[in-house]
Amino acid sequence: MVIRNPKDFWAGLMFMAFGLSFMIIALGTPEFIDRLWGERLIPGYQMGSAVRMGPAYFPIVLGGILAVLGAVVLFRSFVSQLKGDAVRLRIAFNILDLAVAVGVFVVVVRIAKALDISNDYAMLASALIVSVLAIAFRPNAKALVLILACGLAFAYLLKPLGLVLASIMLIFIGAFGGHEFKAKEVAIIAAVLVVLSVVVFVMGLTLPFPVCPAFIDRCPIQ
């Protein structure tokens, strides 16, 4: 089959990759990957049910929807009738950049394993290193890298820091990836979204998200 629209082709692959990645992170890595790695790489979370959702329920549902959407966009790339600049693909990074990013994650995780450091800290350190490299050497890819980094930071900081602080970091890191960063506006948005997140997900849907950091014995919001 001929790829008629490279934008849709790569966008579809990206959506599918991210959707499946979210599902794998939520469910945990498959057994054959754990056997190759030598230990449980990603433990996963409890699924729960539609009535009482577990931490894995939301990312699995959204990841599945994103993967299906990616498959639709991928299929459209083979039947698209668009031509010229509308389908011309401009990527802010190359295959070498992607290899470096993957290499950073592999090396840092291996070092953390050798030093008996938590895999969570290794993933956060890897995201930080890749973000700094992107800002310094690939400014056009800064938005993509920081948006991915903020999601990774939220996932690994939710348990130790709680929903409030993890959400604030998610919003600030993501906002820094934009064309302009205004701290006051971002702070207002963060405050509103944090309140909504606590009200909707913790109080409304009663999802088992920790609201306060783990070092606080008694949290005023349960």
C-alpha positions as CSV (number, residue, x, y, z in Angstrom):
1,M,0.0,0.0,0.0
2,V,1.2,3.5,-0.8
3,I,1.4,6.1,2.0
4,R,-0.5,9.1,0.6
5,N,-0.3,11.3,3.7
6,P,2.9,10.9,5.8
7,K,1.4,13.2,8.5
8,D,-1.5,10.9,9.1
9,F,0.8,7.8,8.9
10,W,3.2,8.9,11.6
11,A,0.5,10.6,13.7
12,G,-1.5,7.3,13.7
13,L,1.6,5.3,14.7
14,M,2.3,7.8,17.5
15,F,-1.3,7.7,18.8
16,M,-1.2,3.9,18.8
17,A,2.2,3.8,20.5
18,F,1.1,6.1,23.3
19,G,-2.2,4.5,23.8
20,L,-0.7,1.0,24.0
21,S,2.1,2.4,26.3
22,F,-0.5,3.9,28.7
23,M,-2.3,0.5,28.8
24,I,0.9,-1.4,29.4
25,I,2.0,1.0,32.2
26,A,-1.4,0.7,33.8
27,L,-1.7,-3.1,33.5
28,G,2.0,-3.8,34.0
29,T,4.6,-5.2,31.5
30,P,3.8,-8.6,30.0
31,E,5.5,-11.7,31.5
32,F,7.8,-12.4,28.6
33,I,9.3,-8.8,28.9
34,D,9.8,-9.3,32.6
35,R,11.5,-12.6,32.0
36,L,13.9,-11.0,29.5
37,W,14.5,-8.1,31.9
38,G,15.1,-10.4,34.9
39,E,12.5,-8.7,37.2
40,R,9.1,-7.0,37.2
41,L,9.8,-3.9,35.1
42,I,6.4,-2.2,35.5
43,P,4.2,-3.6,38.3
44,G,0.9,-2.1,37.0
45,Y,-2.1,-1.1,39.0
46,Q,-5.5,-2.5,40.1
47,M,-8.1,-2.4,37.4
48,G,-11.3,-2.2,39.5
49,S,-14.7,-1.9,37.8
50,A,-16.9,0.8,36.2
51,V,-18.7,1.2,39.5
52,R,-15.5,1.5,41.6
53,M,-12.6,2.4,39.3
54,G,-9.1,1.4,40.2
55,P,-6.0,3.4,39.3
56,A,-5.6,1.5,36.1
57,Y,-9.1,1.9,34.8
58,F,-8.9,5.4,33.5
59,P,-5.6,5.1,31.6
60,I,-6.6,1.8,30.1
61,V,-9.9,3.2,28.8
62,L,-8.3,6.4,27.5
63,G,-5.3,4.5,26.1
64,G,-7.5,2.1,24.3
65,I,-9.5,4.9,22.8
66,L,-6.3,6.6,21.7
67,A,-5.0,3.4,20.1
68,V,-8.2,2.9,18.2
69,L,-8.1,6.6,17.0
70,G,-4.5,6.1,15.9
71,A,-5.6,3.0,13.9
72,V,-8.2,5.1,12.1
73,V,-5.8,7.9,11.4
74,L,-3.2,5.4,10.2
75,F,-5.7,3.8,7.8
76,R,-6.7,7.3,6.5
77,S,-3.0,7.9,5.5
78,F,-3.4,5.2,2.8
79,V,-6.6,6.7,1.3
80,S,-6.1,10.4,1.8
81,Q,-6.6,12.7,-1.3
82,L,-4.6,15.6,0.1
83,K,-1.5,16.8,-1.7
84,G,1.3,19.3,-1.6
85,D,2.1,21.2,1.6
86,A,-0.9,19.7,3.4
87,V,0.8,16.3,3.6
88,R,4.4,17.4,3.8
89,L,5.9,16.1,7.1
90,R,8.3,18.2,9.2
91,I,9.7,16.4,12.3
92,A,11.6,18.3,15.0
93,F,13.8,15.3,15.8
94,N,15.5,12.4,13.9
95,I,16.0,8.7,14.4
96,L,19.4,9.4,16.2
97,D,17.6,11.7,18.7
98,L,15.1,9.0,19.4
99,A,17.9,6.4,19.9
100,V,19.6,8.8,22.3
101,A,16.4,9.2,24.3
102,V,15.8,5.5,24.5
103,G,19.5,4.9,25.4
104,V,19.3,7.4,28.3
105,F,16.3,5.6,29.8
106,V,18.0,2.2,29.4
107,V,21.3,3.3,30.9
108,V,19.8,5.2,33.8
109,V,17.5,2.3,34.7
110,R,20.4,-0.1,34.6
111,I,22.6,2.2,36.8
112,A,19.7,2.6,39.2
113,K,19.3,-1.2,39.3
114,A,23.0,-1.7,40.0
115,L,22.9,0.9,42.8
116,D,19.7,-0.6,44.2
117,I,17.8,2.7,43.6
118,S,14.1,2.7,43.0
119,N,13.0,2.4,39.4
120,D,10.7,5.4,39.9
121,Y,13.6,7.7,40.5
122,A,15.4,6.3,37.5
123,M,12.5,7.1,35.2
124,L,12.2,10.6,36.6
125,A,15.9,11.2,36.2
126,S,15.8,9.9,32.6
127,A,12.9,12.2,31.8
128,L,14.8,15.1,33.3
129,I,17.9,14.4,31.3
130,V,16.0,14.0,28.0
131,S,14.1,17.2,28.7
132,V,17.3,19.2,29.3
133,L,18.9,17.7,26.1
134,A,15.8,18.6,24.1
135,I,15.7,22.2,25.4
136,A,19.4,22.7,24.7
137,F,19.8,20.9,21.4
138,R,16.3,20.4,19.9
139,P,14.2,23.5,20.9
140,N,11.6,22.6,18.2
141,A,11.0,19.3,20.0
142,K,10.7,21.0,23.4
143,A,6.9,21.0,23.5
144,L,6.6,17.3,22.6
145,V,9.3,16.2,25.1
146,L,8.0,18.3,28.0
147,I,4.4,17.2,27.5
148,L,5.6,13.6,27.7
149,A,7.8,14.4,30.6
150,C,5.0,16.0,32.6
151,G,2.8,12.9,32.2
152,L,5.7,10.7,33.3
153,A,6.4,12.9,36.3
154,F,2.7,12.8,37.3
155,A,2.6,9.0,37.1
156,Y,5.7,8.5,39.3
157,L,5.0,11.4,41.7
158,L,1.4,10.7,42.4
159,K,2.0,8.2,45.1
160,P,4.8,9.9,47.1
161,L,3.6,13.5,46.6
162,G,-0.1,13.1,46.4
163,L,-2.6,14.4,43.8
164,V,-2.3,18.0,44.7
165,L,1.5,18.4,44.3
166,A,1.7,15.9,41.4
167,S,-1.0,17.8,39.5
168,I,0.8,21.2,40.1
169,M,4.0,19.7,38.7
170,L,2.1,18.2,35.7
171,I,0.6,21.6,34.8
172,F,3.8,23.7,35.3
173,I,6.1,21.3,33.3
174,G,3.5,21.0,30.5
175,A,3.0,24.8,30.4
176,F,6.8,25.3,30.2
177,G,6.7,23.4,26.9
178,G,4.5,26.1,25.3
179,H,5.7,29.1,23.3
180,E,5.4,31.4,26.2
181,F,5.3,30.8,30.0
182,K,3.5,33.2,32.3
183,A,3.9,31.9,35.9
184,K,0.9,33.9,37.3
185,E,-1.5,32.5,34.7
186,V,-0.2,29.0,35.0
187,A,-0.5,29.2,38.8
188,I,-4.2,30.2,38.5
189,I,-4.9,27.4,36.1
190,A,-3.1,24.9,38.4
191,A,-5.1,26.0,41.4
192,V,-8.4,25.6,39.5
193,L,-7.6,22.3,38.0
194,V,-6.3,20.9,41.3
195,V,-9.5,21.8,43.1
196,L,-11.6,20.3,40.2
197,S,-9.5,17.1,40.3
198,V,-9.9,16.6,44.0
199,V,-13.7,17.3,43.8
200,V,-14.4,15.2,40.8
201,F,-12.0,12.2,41.1
202,V,-11.5,11.9,44.9
203,M,-14.8,13.2,46.4
204,G,-17.1,12.5,43.4
205,L,-15.8,9.2,41.9
206,T,-14.1,8.1,45.1
207,L,-11.0,7.0,43.2
208,P,-8.2,5.8,45.6
209,F,-5.8,8.7,44.7
210,P,-3.6,10.0,47.6
211,V,-4.3,13.7,48.0
212,C,-1.5,14.6,50.3
213,P,2.1,13.6,50.3
214,A,3.0,10.3,51.8
215,F,5.0,11.9,54.7
216,I,1.8,13.6,56.0
217,D,0.2,11.2,58.5
218,R,-3.3,12.7,58.5
219,C,-4.6,14.3,55.3
220,P,-7.6,16.7,55.7
221,I,-9.1,15.3,52.5
222,Q,-9.6,11.6,52.2
